[in-house]
Amino acid sequence: MSELRHLINITDLSVEEIAHLIDVADDIIEHPEAYQDICAHKKLATLFFEPSTRTRLSFTAAMMELGGNVLGFDQAASSSTAKGESVSDTIIMASCYADIIAMRHPKEGAPFVAAKHSSVPVINAGDGGHFHPTQTLTDLMTIHRKRGELGNLTIGLCGDLKFGRTVHSLIEAMIRYDNVRFIMISPEELDLPSYNKETLDAKGIEWKEVRSLEEAMPELDVLYMTRVQKERFFNEEDYIRLKDSFILRRNMLETAKEDMIVMHPLPRVNEISLDVDEDPRAAYFFQALMGKYIRMALILFMLGIR
């Protein structure tokens, strides 16, 4: 029996393991028929204590395309949490019914607690403003397919860098590759947290902050847009004041490199204008598709299925 693994942070996976997952995902894309029954009679529990569309649906589609089954809930109100059940009790219960668990929770650290009480692999599908490792795998898969390599890139991170867990996880992943530099594009109130900056400095990673998307555009190989997250704000007035800080419009891409890609973890609100969808550099819907394939590879890896 293989060792029980959990995925709480992207750093739980080595660079070699990430490369393996990408290789498997590539093979799934090329040979889907070889994988369609590989998880027959296996069950994935999707425990989503917070709303989700892409992450939950892509996990569900991933398991179904592997021939497995899915059970779970998509909001805390429809679970026994509404009756006061603890996370640990919910996880122990779910472990009795499923072979693997994907969990999203609004509280930072909840998946770590879950992993301590689970007898099956737990995948963090997002915990508050902390981590979102499977979105990061999706991002890496997208960059791999569109750019051909994960090093030698200038990455612009734009929008909510303070609360954006996808940004925090992507930085953790990308600093392990060669010759990667970052340009942080945000209003001052939504700057990248100091602990992330300290990590970049400690690793000797080149980075800078700018307040203008237009200023950064010509340098970028990847533009990673994020929405300003209303659910993370304590004060609605602050959200209203900051929500439209950066809006990407198609005419702004005139100074961008021809092979730059525009990414977004979605959902978007209004931070990417609809006319950008028609530009060949728009990669965010392709990114959503890649999420299914990399999660298929991850499920196989976590279950120890070769």
N, C-alpha and C positions, 0 to 999 in steps of 0.2 A: 504493500500500500504506500502511495507517495506521501511525502510530508505535507501537512496541512499548511497552506499559504493563504494570507490575506493581503489585500491591496488597499491600503489606507492613504498613502502618499505616493506620488510617482517615484520617489527615491527608494521605495520598497522593491523596485525593479532595477536591475543592473542595466548598463548600456547594452550588454550582450543579450540580455533577456528581451529588451525592447526591440533589438534588431531581429531576434527570433520571431517575435510577435508580428512584426512588419512583414517578414518573409512568409509566414503562414497566411497572413491576410492577403498578400499578393497572390499566393497559390489558390486561396479560396476564390478570389476574383477570376482567376484563369480557369479553375477546375471546380466549379460549384457542386457538380454532381458527385464528386468524391467525398463531400462532407455532409450530404443531405440527411444521412441517417446515423451519423457518428455519435450523437447524443440521445439516441432512442432510449426511452424509459428513464431519462434524467429529468429532474425538475429544478427550475430556477424560481426562487421567491423574490419578487420585486416589492420591497418594503419602502414605499415613498411617503414619508411624513410631510413632504413639501411638494407643491405642484411641479409637474414636469411634463413636457411633451416629447421632445427629441430623445432625451436620455432614456426615459421609460420605454418608449416605442422601439428605440433601436435595440435595447436589451431584449425586449420581447421578440422582435423580428429576428435577432441574432440566434436566440435559443430555438425558435421555431424552424429556422432554416437549417439548423443542425439536427433537426428531428426530435428535439426535446419538448417539454411542456413548461408552462409558466403559470404561477399562481401568485397572489399577493393583493396589495391595495395601493391606491394612488393618492390618498390623502389621510392625514391623521384622524380626521373625524369619522372615517369609516373603519377604523381599527379600535382595538381595546384600549389604546392610548387615551381615547376620549373618556374611558371609564377610570383612568388613573393608572393603567398598567405601565410598569417601567420598561425602558429600552431593553434591559438585560432579560427580563421575563419574556418579552416579545420575541427576542432573538432565540432564546432557548426553545421556545415553542416552535418557531419557524424551522429551527434545525431538525426538528422531529419529522417535518413534512417535505423538506427540500434538500437537494444535494449541493446547492450553492445559493448564496444570497447577494442581491444587489440592493443597497440601502442608501436612501437620501434622507437627510435630516437637517432642520434649520439650526440645530445647536452644534457649534464647533466641538469636535472630539467625540460625538456620539458613535460614529463607526468604530473608533478605537475601543470604546466600551463594549460595543457589540462583538467585536472580534475576540475579546477576552472571555466571552460567555458562549461563543458559538462552537459547535462541533463540526461545522462545515465551512468552506471558504466564504469570507465576507469581502465584497467589493464596495468600496466607498463610491457612491454615485453623486457625491456632493454633500459637504457638511458646512453650512453657514458660509462664512467668508474665508474658510480655511482652504480646503483642497478639493480638486475635482480630477482625480488621476485618469479616468477613462476619457474625459474631454481632452486631456493633454495627449493621450495616446491617439485620439482622433486627429488632433492638431498635427502631431508628428507624422502620422500616416498621410495626411493631406500635403504637408510640405514635401515629404518623400516622393509622392506621386507627381506633384506639380513641379518641384524644383530639382529632384534627382539626388539631393544630398541634404543632410541635416547640419552641416557645418558651413563656414564661409558665408554667413548671412548677416545682414543688418535688419533687425526686426523692430518695427515701430509698434508700441503698445499704446492704444489710444482710448481715452474715456475714463471709466471708473477703475483706477489702479489701486485704490484704497481697499475697496470691498470685493474686488473682482477675483474670486477664487480661481477662475480659469487662468488669469494672468499670473497669479502666484505660482500655480502648478507648472505653467509653461516655462517660467523663468527657472524653476528648480530643474526642469528637464534639460533645457537648452544650454545651461552653463556647463554641461558635461561634454559638449561638442566643441570642436576646434574653431577658432576665429569667428565667434559669434559676438556681435555688439548690439546694444539696445538703445533705442531712443524712446523716452517716456513722454507722452503727450497727454496732458491732463490739466484741469484747473487745479490751483494750489491746494484747494480743500480736498481733492481726491488724489493727491500724490501717492506714489508707491510707499508702503509702510517702511519705516526706518530699518527694520530687521531685514527686509529684502535688499535694501541698498547696502547694508553692512555685509550681506552675503556676497553681493556682486563685487564689492571692494576687496573682500577677503580672498576671493578667487581671481582677482586681477582682471575682471571682465570690464571692458570699456562700455560706458553708458553716459547718457546725458539727459537732461530734462529740457523740454521746450514747451511753450504755451500756444504754438501755432502749428496746425496740421500742414499748412502750405509750406512752412519752413522746412519741415522734415521730409516731405514727399520725395524730392529727387534722390535722396540717399537710400531709400528703402527697397529691400528685396521682398519683405513681407510686411503688410500692414494689418495688424490685428485689432479690429474695432470691438468695443464692448459697449453695452448699454449702461446708463446710470441706473442703478438698481433701487427702485422705490422701496422695496421690502427691507433694505438694509438701513434706511434712514430713521432716526428717532424724531426728526423734525421735518414735517411736510414742506414747510417754507424753504428749507435748504434744498430739498429735492427739486422743487419747482424752479428755484433759481439756477440750479446746476444741470438740469436734465437735458438742455439743448446746447451744452457747451461746445460740442463738436459734432457737426453733421457733414458726412462725406457726400459730396455731389459729383456728378460725372465730370464736370468741367475741371474739377480739382485734380483729376488724373492726367491732365495734359502734360504735367511736368514729371510724371512718374515713369519709371522704367517700363519698357514694353513687356518684360517678363516678370514684373512684380505681381504678387497675388494679394488679393484682399480677402481676409478671413474674418469670421465672426462666430462665436459659439452659439448665437441665437438663443432666445428670440430677439429680434431687433424691434425697436419701437419706432424711432424716426432718425436714428443716428447714421443710417445709410439710406440715401435717397433711392427711390425705386428705379430711377434711370441708370443707376450703377449696375443693376442686374444685367443689363444688355452688354456691358463691357466684358471682353474675354478674360480680364484679370479678376473678375468676381468669382471667388472660389467657395463661398460660404454654403451654398446648397450642395456642391460636390463634397464639401467637408462633412455635412450631415450624412451623406451616403457612406463616406469612409468610416463613420462611426459604427455603422452596422458590421462592417467587415473586421475592423480591429477588435470589436467586442466579441465577435465569433471566435477569433484567435485567442482572446483572453480567457473566455469561458473554457476552451479546450485546455489551455495552459493551467488554469486554476484547478481544474478537475483531474489534471495529470493524464489527459488523453493525448496520445501521440498519433 
